[in-house]
């Protein structure tokens, strides 16, 4: 069975990121695949300690909920990470997650556990979907080393409205279709 790991980096349990990620997860499940859904703000985990044990052992030595999630990512066919944009950046827990994904690359900066489809999901208050494009591209520069093949970047605009994603039928359809494409 195909597996997709989804990380929700929003503190809002009913916000726009949740709406989009839930829709992606539904698309995944409707194909018969497994969607392992993680809410970072509910998880107990530490930031990367920069101990480099993962360079030697190939695995993070911090035994917490992100460590468990890393094992799922290693086995996954695809990964989805969603974050609202706060102060022109991803949320802190999402940044900590990206740091903790470091064991996915080997000592030469190459993927240690194969290639995986990847979708990035963002929400932002602005109505200009390209406003943070340079930030999204900057962030995407790390994906190849993790083995993530960026399939798409979804951006929910006007997200100061907590129902912006729910009201945007085209965005929800795109999210659903992406969920299905991750496992087909």
N, C-alpha and C positions, 0 to 999 in steps of 0.2 A: 504494500500500500504506500502511495506517495505521501510525503509529510511536508507540512509547511509550518514554520515557527513564526508567530506574529508577536511583536513587542509593541505595546501601547505605552508611549511615553508622556501621556497627558495626565494631569492631576484631576481632570474633570471626568467623572465616570459616565456622564451623559453628554459629553461635548462632541464637537465635530470630528476630532480624530477617532473617537470611539465609534461614531456612526460609520465612518469610512472603513475602519478596520473590521468592524462587525460585518459589513457588506462584503469585503474581501473574503473573510472567513466563511461566510455563507456560500460564496462562489466556490471556494475550495471544497467545502463539505458536500455541496450538490454534485460534485464529480465523484464522490465516494472516497475522497482523500481525507487525511487527518489534518486538522488545524489545531496546533498547540498554541494557545493564546495566553500571553503573559502581560500582566499589568505592572509596569515597573514601580509605580507609586505604592503598590501593595507588597512588593517584594522586599525582603530584608537582604541587603547586600552591601558590600564594601566597594570603595573605589579601588582601582588598580594601585598596587603598592610599589610598582616598578622594581620588583625583586628579580625579574628575569628568570625565575624558575621555569616559566613556560618555554623559554628558549631551550632549556636543557631537557625537561621532562615532556614537552609537547602538550602540557595541560596546566591550567591555572591551579595553584596550590591553595587558594582561598576557598574554603569549603562553606559556601553559602548558596543562596537560591540562584544566583547568576551562574555559579559553577554547574548546577544541575541543568540550567537552560543551555549552557555551552555544549553539554553532551547531546542535547536534542538538536542543536544547530549543526553539530558535526554529522549527524545522521540525516538531516533534512535535505529535501530536494530544492526547497526555496525558503527565503527569509523575507519578512516584511517588518519594517521599523517605521513607526509613526510618531511625530512630535509636533506640537504647536510651536510656533516661533514666538519666543519671548525675548525682548530686548535684542532683536535681530539675530537670535541664535536658537538652536534646539534647547530643550529643557536639560537641566543638570543631570537627571538620571539617564537620559539618552546618551549624553556625552560620556558618562561613566560606563555605560554599556559598551559603547564603541571602544573605549580603552580596554575593557575586559575581554573584548573579542581578539585581542592580540595573539593568543595562543593558536588562532586559526591560520597564522602564517608561520612559515618555517624561518630558519636563521638567514635565509637568502631573500626574505620578503616575498616568498611565493606561497600560494595556497597549500596548506598542509592536508586538507581534507576534501579536495576536489572542488569542482565548480558548482555553484548554486544560483538559481534565478533569484533576483532581488528586486524589491519594490520599496521606494522611499515615499512616505506620505507626510505632508506638512499641512498645517493650517496657519493662516495669517489674517490680521485685521484688514490689511490693504485690499483693494479691489484689483490691483495690478498683479497678475499671477507671475510676472517675470521680475518683480521687485527684488527678490532675494536669489535670483538665478545664480549669481556669482557665488553666493554662500552654498547653495545646493551643489554646484559644480565642485567647489572646494572640498566639501564633505565627501563627494563621490570619488575623489581621487584615491581614497583609502580602500574602496570596495574591491578592486582587483586583487590586492594582496590578501584579502580575506577569502578570496574565491567567489566573490559576489559579482554576478553579471547583471548590471542594472538594466531591467526591462522597462521601467517607467518611473517617473516621479509625479505623483499626484499632489496637487496644491488646491486646498479649499480656501477660497478668498472670502473676504467680508466676514471673517470668523469671529468678530466681536458679537455677532448674532449666533447664539448657541445652537440654532437650528439651520444655519447656513448650508451645511452638508445635506441635511435631511430634505431641504427644499430644492436642492440642485439635482434634479432627476438625471441629467446627463452625467454628472460626476458619480452618482451612485451606480449608474449602469456601467460606467467605465471601471469602477472599483469591482463590481461583481464579475465583469468579464475578465479583468486582470486576475482575480482569484481563481477563476477556472483555467486561465491560460498558464498559471504557474504549475499546474499538475497535468496538463494535457500534452 
